[in-house]
Amino acid sequence: MRLRAPISVIGSVALLSLAIPAFPASAPSTYSAYTGTDPKPSPSPPPVLGPANAILTDPTFGSRILRVTDSKTAGGASLIPEDAGFFRTWNADSTAIKLMNTTGKSWWVEFNPANFKVGDGSSRPTLHQLNFNYHWEWSAVDPDVLYFLSGNQLSRYNKSTGVVANLGGPPNGEPVAYHVVVVGHDKWVCSVAGSGVQDTYTKIFCLNPNNSSERKFIDIVNRTINGIAHADSNWPTGMTGQTIGIHSIFGSAGGTWLGVIFKGQGWGPKGLAVLNLATDTWSLATGDRNLSGHPSLGDGKYVNGSGSSNGRDSRGAVLRDPNNLMDASKHAFVMQPAATVGWYDGEHSSWFNASTNPNAPILFSRYNITSPPAAVPWYGEIVIAATDGSNTVWRFAHNHNGGGYYGSAFAQISNDGRWALFSSYWDGTLGPSPNRDAGLMTRIDTFIVELVPTNK
């Protein structure tokens, strides 16, 4: 399926005047879900599923869960929201979601928050396939807009009008690559630049989509922005004898921070760094025992899944100042277990609800690595962790994860904090994966869990 409306291409322009819609509703700071810290083993076998658009109730926590895809969706392909929690898979007002398969195709589909359905609400909802690769991201402010890579251009597509606009690209004509990243409230749109592959890229290109004459071309190796040398003592550098390379980039939910993970770095074990695009200054995570896990950027805060503060349990995370990742006086631990039992699981975090509430709590989807000796709270669950110092963790659903990398759930929260989109192989009960895409033996489907009941 191609784009729904005819495409007209507009060349790069110096100034783009956009009518930005009203900003989405503010995300909640608290939830009404279960907060007990007693173990809740995942039901086995898992709940029986109906077809796409069927609703079930999580038998443990009582949350409503919508099945988005099934074996008749997209030819039975395994579909996920996105590989990690770095990129917005909900549009600005929670009326559409992004889906992708494991081989590079992508779609979007309508979501109706009022009746908790996707597409036309039937058991065969239509997905709208896009004719560019899956490395795109929704706008944070305009529900009809997404940004994508187009050769040597960052481009914008409006799903309502079908219009494509080329916004601009690197001044030397090099290609844009890896993934589009939206920073804050569409303040910047970025990607890596130049030839190469993941872990070898050395350049970043950013522009302001509302005034595309405002651009930044960042050359890591030559320490320049727009050709001007920078003497920042925290500028990322490579290990002796190695060329530093970019592994991934991701944008903050609010503000102007760009997260970058490097390989071949010369400052710390994880290669974590943040560039403040407002000040052109870097912060580096040079090393502490709490650098493990996956990171996310909220609005003025950085989080990584560090585990417990004593380092003895995989559950837990630490908040950091994105302008100074190593300032221990600003570190704050969240989601800390009452008792530490070992390292048995991992997590993906999603903090795009901070787009509408800087103090919003953080969504975590915990996936199994090995089985603990006894059931422990939050293992294999979708939870939300408070950031107010209360150590409150709201528990919503088991994600029935498993089956390797693509089976690790990848839960993503909406800007308004009311919904989470996640993928699951449902404990291996969804049938065989067609052509065993990405080595999957069993299929993966996508689901939406309701975080705020619609009658509240």
Secondary structure, 3 states (H helix, E strand, C coil): CCCCCCCCEECCCCCCCCCCCCCCCCCCCCCCCECCCCCCCCCCCCCCCCCCCCEEECCCCCCEEEECCCCCHHHHCCEECCCCCCCCCECCCCCEEEEEECCCCEEEEEEECCCCEECCCCCCCCCEECCCCCCCEECCCCCCEEEEEECCEEEEEECCCCCEEEEECCCCCCCEEEEEEEECCCCEEEEEECCCCCCCECEEEEEECCEEEEEEEEECCCCEECCEECCCCCCCCECCCCCCEEEEEEECCCCCEEEEEEECECCCCCCEEEEECCCCEEEECCCCCCCCCCEEECCCCEEECCCCCCCCECCCEEEEECCECCCHHHCEEECCCCCCCECCEEEEEECHHHHCCCCCCEEEEEEECCCCCCCCCCCCEEEEECCCCCCCEEEEEECCCCCCHHHCCCCEECCCCCEEEEEECHHHCCCECHHHHHHCCECCEEEEEECCCCCC
